[in-house]
Structures are given as C-alpha cells and as structure tokens.
Amino acid sequence: MKLLKVLVAAGVVTGMASCATQNPPQGGPKDETPPTLVSSTPKDQQLNVDTRTVSLTFDEEVQQNSLQKELLITPNINNPYQVKTDKNTLTLEFEKPLMDSTTYTFNFREGITDITEKNKAQGLRLSFSTGTFIDSSRVSGSVVSLLKQTPEKDAIVALYQAGDTLSIRKNRPYYLANTDAQGNFTLQNVKEGSYRMYALVDKNNNTYYDTEEERIAYLTEPITITPTTDSVRLQTVRIDTKKPILLAREKYTDRFVANYNEGVQQVRATDLATQDTLTTKVGTDGKVASLFKTPGFSGGKAILTAVDSSGNIAVDTLVIAFEGKRSQRVKGAQLKVINTGQNGGYRIGQEVMLELQTPIRITGNAPLKLMADTTVVQELRYPEQVSLDRTNTELRFNLPNINNRIKQVTVVLDSTAIQPLEGEPLSFPQLQLSVAEGRGTGSLSGKINTEYKSYTLQLLNSEYKVIEQQPGKSTFKFRNVAPGNYILRVLIDENNNGKWEKADPEFKQKPEPVYIYPSPVEVRANWEIEDLNLEF
C-alpha cells in the first residue's frame, strides 16, 4: 500500500512538471517560420496618438528576446517601460505619457521571437505620431572603415540636435539606427533640422563613445536633414590619445633599455649636455627601446622621446648609466622574425635579418657562411652581400640562389670576423633557416595618376599589416615580395605638411583621405607585375 501511494504521488508531480514546462511539439517538421505581426495599437503611421502603452499582436505565441537591449526608440526618450507578454500579444507599458507632437519610430530588430524555435520577427518597425503629422525627413548612407575601406556591420549611426549640448561620450543620441551587413543605413521619420552625425562601432553596447577601443566616424559640421537629404558616407577610425608610459628601466654595459606599456614607432634620444642625437633602436614588438653606448656618449642626462602609432608623444628626462653585465636579451645571435603573414620559410632573394647580442664591428671579408649538413653552400662577403645597421647590432643579407633540393641551411657566424665593440668575444649559435618550397619572390610595379602632391604608398598583407611603404612618386616598385595576396593602400597628405593627419579627438578636423586599390594583388614566385595603375 505504501509503495502504491509513493508511485501515485510521483506520477502527480511528474504530470504537474510537464504541464508547467513549455516545450516544442514533438514530431513533424521543424518550425522555421518567424512570427508575423497581425495588428498593433497604435497602428503604423497613426496620428494623434495619446497612450502610455504600445501593443503588438502576432500570428503565434511570442516572447521577448533581450528586448530592452534590442529595441531602438527614436527620438530617444527618458521614459522607462515594462514588457509584458500574453500568448500572442506583447505590450510595452511606459511610466509617463509620450511627448506631444512627436513622431516615434520603434525598431524592434531581433527583440521578439516565437516560443517554439525562437525564430526572430523580421523587419519589425512601427511609426506613429502624437501630433497631427508624421515627420518625413530622412537620411541614408554607408559606414566603412577608413583604413580598410570595408563595410562596418551593426555600427550605430547617431544624430544629435545641433543646438543642444548632448555629447556622444555621455548621452544617448536623439535618433539612431544600425547598419546592415553591407554597412548601409537609413534613418526615417526624422524631424527636419540640423544635426551632428556620428557612426560608432559600439563594443560594449551602451550607445556611448566611452572607450578608445571603439571606432568612431564623425562629420565636422552639422548636417541639415530634409526629405531629400543626399547620401552620407561615414568612415570610422580608432582615436588614441594616450601617451606611451615608461614602465621600467634596465642598465647594461652596452645599452640602456626602456620598457613601455605599448608599442612605439619611434624613439629619439638627445644628450642634454651636447644636444647630440644618440643611437637608439626599437624592438620588434615596439615595447622595448634601447639606447646604446658609443664613443661619443658614455652616460649622463638624456631626453628620451617616444612616439606611438597615433602620434602621441611621451618625453622623459633620464640619467643614463652603462653598468652591470652585457645584455642577455639575445644569446650571441638570433633570427629577427617580423610577422608579415607569410609562412613556409625564406624564399630566394628574401631579406634575412640577424639580431646580435651587442654592438659589433666586422673585421673579416666573409663574416658568415651558409651550410647544408657539412657542405658549405656559400660564403657571404662584407660589405657586398652582408650589411650592418646603424646600431651595429643587426646583420642583413638576401638569401642567395641555392640548389633546389636544399630545404634547410645553417647560418654559421665567424666569431673571429665579428667582434664586439667592448667586452669578451661572442659565441654564436648555429642558426637554422628553412627554405620555402615555392622558391623565389616576386615584384609588383606600376604608375600613380593623381593630383595630390604628397602621399605614402603602402604594401599590406591580407591582414592589413604594413609590409613596406614608399613615399609617393609617379611610379613605384616593390621588390623581393614573398608570394601571396597583397593590398595597396595610399595615405594622402591632403594639406601637404609632410604627414598623414589622423582623426581629431575633438571631432573638429577630419582625418585625411585613404585610397585602397580596388582588388587584392596576387604575387607569384619569379613573376613581375608591371601594369598596375593607381588613380585617386
């Protein structure tokens, strides 16, 4: 009897649980049809609306899907609301009446789904007016990345009334819309007038520009929006106003090392006593800068100036001392690897760079040789085939033409021909160099047709990283390029001041123009591309 009671109770509980849980019906084809709006209160395009509620009725049971985040109400209102659902009907209940004589647009985006498969209601928009007419002004256009000229998907396009003091850094926009996958946007039912216009890649989804990790586009002057406003093209940039910060200092017998919190593009050091420019070098990642001991500078006060990629400048006055041990960042020598996006080893003609432990001088005619197993493939001569950089810490050579069967060579440095400027002789490890199977490099060249007088031509890999750049001329040529797909980009110095002006944190000056060659350029081994024509 007790067992029977337990089984009955368990059955009752199971039945209650199954009644309380809403699951998709079992069997049959999967529901892939989104809910369709049947009616709304108020109706789309309705006039003289006086209400605190907006109700939508669909052809099936629905639920909200992060609606507070998805729903865009324009113009922006500071009027909290609650969302209530009752089977096929979803209702917004506002705390206060809507503003009088105002055209409202509700863009629900992906905020409403059915309850079976969470299919999203598509293209759901509702416009109505609390006055006697619907505002009919509009503006459309596109948003692209300035440096890539690629569409910005899901960017916010924001309008602020020109006469108010609201800021995109602190306030929600008066009107806003999102771009589609092609970067296109349309703002409809806008009240005719003058507006400040922005586009924002809003990483934290709060509709504010409150972090420099976000990309922003802006017009430097207000735009007048009417029913016939021309299309607008907005180009996003990343604005960086933070100066590099010197985090740590290291002292060695041959150099002084400054460690920064971010990558810097350039470091300049000046002897405070003589005003002479000192010998410096920035590491591969940009975060480490070295100031070298030379016959003309053995220590003292110096001004160290670091410039990052956005032009932010950090200036530090330091007391430089060369003491302790020789730097151990490099043990003898190592390959200097720069990420160009090309893999598979070095190709014939490609430049090879070797970082050395300390500044050196070359005293022999053949400071290095290439070997395959125990066979000497080639001895490289200085200065005909081997060069030394201005800091005396980097050797460079182009991989010579070697036997096709050789897949790897060993770089052997001669310690009797490569001697440190100070201290004990160096001991060099044997460095392994993989040789690419495709063999050889290519080149690309062409002509530039433009009325601009000053510009910089850049060769980019498929990840938009700069491989090489040249000052603007009527013709160009990039040599010893590893096979792959490349992008040609031009930074245009429109005001001819010798540099490309980036975005203005105050939004008063626009960034200077950028041109991208319409299609990627494929470089093949041992091929020369000579017919490129850039027009901008």
PyMOL commands that set and color helices and strands:
alter all, ss='L'
color gray80, all
select helices_A, chain A and resi 2-20+67-70
alter helices_A, ss='H'
color red, helices_A
select strands_A, chain A and resi 37-41+53-58+62-64+72-74+81-86+89-94+103-107+112-114+125-129+137-145+156-161+175-178+184-190+193-201+215-218+223-225+232-238+246-251+255-260+264-271+280-282+288-292+300-308+313-320+333-335+351-356+360-362+368-372+375-380+387-388+394-398+408-413+418-420+431-434+442-449+455-460+466-471+475-481+484-492+514-516+521-523+528-535
alter strands_A, ss='S'
color yellow, strands_A
deselect
rebuild
show_as cartoon
